[in-house]
Amino acid sequence: MTSPERSGNGSSPTRRPLVTIIAPAYNEAGNAAGLVDFFRQIRSRRPEFDFELVVVDDGSTDDTSRLVQEALADDDVARVATFSRNFGSHAAITAGLALSRGDCAITIGTDLQEPIEMVDQFLDAWQDGNELVWSVRETRNVPKGKGFANWLARVFNAVFYRFANLPNLPKEGPAQVLLSRKVIDVLNAMPERNRNIFGMFAWVGFKQTTIYFHQKPRASGKSKWTTAKKIRLVMDSFVQFSTAPFLATMLLGVLLALLGLGGGLAALIVALATLSAPVGWLLVLCSVFFVGGLQLAALGGFGEYVWRAGDDARRRPLYILSGVHDHGAPASAPMTTRSEVGVEA
């Protein structure tokens, strides 16, 4: 089988380009019907494209995947995949890319906080020749009581942008993304198990641009993006793309050594000048506790790097698909490469 001859945006001049809409979902039963309706609105707005919807149910316990399937109509083209358990949103996006059959793919949130105009902007930027298009929230809709968590997210984005050596990554922190088929095929061949998927998008390069949108209130339910998941993403992000923890530990160690040497010399000079005893046992004890704690913290950080290297060496799948339900089929699609980071049971 050979792929059709492609034009500048990756599609054949004899067919309409196929666009995949990828929606990771975890316990989003309240948004299932709205997601399918949003997909239909996209189709009606851009008749020059064909569309397919790929929903990846990330181990939901509220029948999200069944409700999505029930909301689909005969003329909808969709794939609804279910994980054997909850593997996380970045694994779900990875699975969505592996299942994608489009000339490009657009990620959206199942919470429906992105306006439909964002999809228009994505497609216009892709037609202008961009292989990867970022979207950034120009304004955020922050739930009541989540202001401090939102501030921490902004701090993380700024620090990660500073130290990760990923100049293509939006420093404000990306929300959603469009990827061309060329980029999707490259990402499907990347085997990392502990991943910041957006960092990987930025790392691959190609021609990129950024669009901005105003975030809408959540349509239904609450965010499943817990503090534990955020902490794990922080660790995965720095381990994948930055040596900053090693450098910071080394510089701090050198600084402490110089301070210790200078303090010891100062104490000795004072003791000799005043013929008094040097600093007592309390200062020594505090120093032991401080240095010992610093060593344990450094070892813990190095252990995170070693653990993730071992995790990759074990080559366990990033996710396990318990099933994929195909609803309809696209009129035509480019050839795709198979992902090697997940398995289907």
Residue pairs with C-beta under 8 A, 6 or more apart in sequence:
1 335
2 335
3 334
3 335
4 11
4 12
4 14
4 15
4 332
4 334
5 12
5 13
6 12
6 103
6 334
7 13
8 129
9 17
9 103
9 104
9 126
9 127
9 129
9 180
10 17
10 103
10 104
10 180
10 181
10 182
10 334
11 17
11 18
11 103
11 334
12 332
15 50
15 331
15 332
16 48
16 49
16 50
16 331
17 48
17 49
17 50
17 102
17 103
17 104
18 49
18 50
18 51
18 52
18 101
18 102
18 103
18 330
18 331
18 332
18 333
18 334
19 46
19 49
19 50
19 51
19 52
19 102
19 103
19 104
19 105
19 106
19 123
20 51
20 52
20 53
20 54
20 96
20 100
20 101
20 102
20 104
20 105
20 106
21 39
21 42
21 51
21 52
21 53
21 54
21 105
21 106
21 108
21 119
22 54
22 56
22 93
22 96
22 97
22 100
22 105
22 106
22 107
22 108
23 35
23 53
23 54
23 55
23 56
23 96
23 107
23 108
23 109
23 110
24 55
24 56
24 58
24 89
24 92
24 93
24 96
24 107
24 110
25 31
25 32
25 35
25 55
25 56
25 57
25 58
25 60
25 64
25 65
25 68
25 92
25 110
26 57
26 58
26 59
26 60
26 64
26 86
26 89
26 92
26 224
27 60
27 61
27 62
27 64
27 221
27 224
28 35
28 60
28 62
28 64
28 110
28 111
28 220
28 221
29 60
29 62
29 63
29 64
29 67
29 221
30 219
30 220
30 221
31 110
31 111
31 112
31 219
31 220
31 221
32 64
32 67
32 68
32 71
33 67
33 71
34 112
34 219
34 220
35 53
35 55
35 68
35 71
35 110
35 112
36 53
36 68
36 71
36 72
36 76
36 78
37 71
38 108
38 112
38 116
39 51
39 53
39 76
39 78
40 73
40 76
41 116
42 51
42 116
42 119
43 51
45 116
45 119
45 120
46 119
46 120
46 123
49 123
50 77
50 330
50 331
50 332
51 77
52 77
52 78
52 79
52 100
52 101
52 102
52 330
53 76
53 77
53 78
53 79
54 78
54 79
54 81
54 96
54 99
54 100
54 105
55 65
55 68
55 78
55 79
55 80
55 81
55 110
56 81
56 82
56 83
56 92
56 93
56 95
56 96
56 99
57 64
57 65
57 68
57 80
57 81
57 82
57 83
58 83
58 86
58 87
58 88
58 89
58 91
58 92
59 82
59 83
59 84
59 85
59 86
59 87
60 82
65 80
65 81
65 82
65 325
68 78
68 80
69 80
69 325
69 327
72 78
72 327
74 328
75 328
76 327
76 328
77 327
77 328
77 329
77 330
78 326
78 327
78 328
79 99
79 324
79 325
79 326
79 327
80 324
80 325
80 327
81 95
81 96
81 99
81 321
81 323
81 324
81 325
82 321
82 322
82 323
82 324
83 91
83 92
83 95
83 319
83 320
83 321
83 322
84 320
84 321
84 322
84 345
85 320
87 318
87 319
87 320
88 229
88 232
89 225
89 229
90 195
90 196
90 197
90 233
91 318
91 319
91 342
92 319
93 107
93 197
94 187
94 195
94 197
94 318
94 319
94 339
94 341
94 342
95 319
95 321
95 339
95 342
96 105
96 107
97 105
97 179
97 184
97 187
97 188
97 339
98 188
98 338
98 339
98 341
98 342
99 324
100 184
100 336
101 330
101 333
101 334
101 336
102 181
102 330
102 333
102 334
103 180
103 181
103 333
103 334
104 126
104 178
104 179
104 180
104 181
104 184
105 178
105 179
105 184
106 119
106 122
106 123
106 176
106 177
106 178
107 176
107 177
107 178
108 114
108 119
108 176
109 175
109 176
111 218
111 219
111 220
111 221
111 223
112 216
112 218
112 219
113 141
113 215
113 216
113 217
113 218
113 219
114 135
114 175
114 176
114 213
114 215
114 216
115 213
115 214
115 216
117 213
118 135
118 176
118 211
118 213
121 133
121 135
121 211
121 213
122 133
122 135
122 178
122 211
123 178
125 133
125 178
125 209
125 211
126 133
126 178
126 180
128 209
129 207
130 178
130 180
130 207
130 208
130 209
131 179
131 180
131 182
131 183
131 206
131 207
131 208
132 168
132 177
132 178
132 179
132 180
132 183
132 201
132 204
132 206
132 207
132 208
132 209
133 177
133 178
133 208
133 209
133 210
133 211
134 170
134 174
134 177
134 201
134 208
134 209
134 210
134 211
135 174
135 175
135 176
135 177
135 210
135 211
135 212
135 213
136 170
136 172
136 173
136 174
136 175
136 210
136 211
136 212
136 213
137 172
137 173
137 175
137 212
137 213
137 214
137 215
138 212
138 213
138 214
139 214
139 215
140 150
140 215
141 215
141 216
141 217
141 218
142 150
143 218
143 222
143 223
149 227
149 230
152 230
153 173
153 230
154 172
154 173
156 173
156 234
157 171
157 172
157 173
158 171
160 169
160 199
160 237
160 238
160 241
160 242
161 169
161 170
161 171
163 238
163 242
163 244
164 199
164 237
164 238
164 241
164 242
164 244
165 241
165 242
166 199
166 202
166 203
166 241
167 202
168 202
168 203
168 205
168 208
169 198
169 199
169 201
169 202
170 210
174 198
174 201
175 213
175 215
177 198
177 201
179 187
179 201
180 206
181 334
181 336
182 206
183 201
183 204
183 206
184 336
185 336
185 337
186 204
187 200
187 201
187 204
188 336
188 337
188 338
188 339
188 340
189 337
189 339
189 340
190 200
190 341
191 312
191 315
191 340
191 341
192 200
192 240
192 312
192 341
193 308
193 311
193 312
193 315
193 316
193 318
193 341
194 236
194 239
194 240
194 308
194 311
194 312
195 236
195 240
195 318
196 233
196 236
196 237
196 240
196 241
199 237
199 240
199 241
200 240
202 208
203 241
235 304
236 308
238 244
238 245
239 304
239 305
239 308
245 301
246 301
246 302
249 298
249 301
252 294
253 294
253 298
256 291
256 294
260 287
267 278
267 279
268 278
270 276
270 278
271 277
271 278
317 341
317 342
317 343
318 341
318 342
319 341
319 342
319 343
320 342
320 343
320 344
320 345
321 342
321 343
321 344
321 345
322 345
323 344
324 344
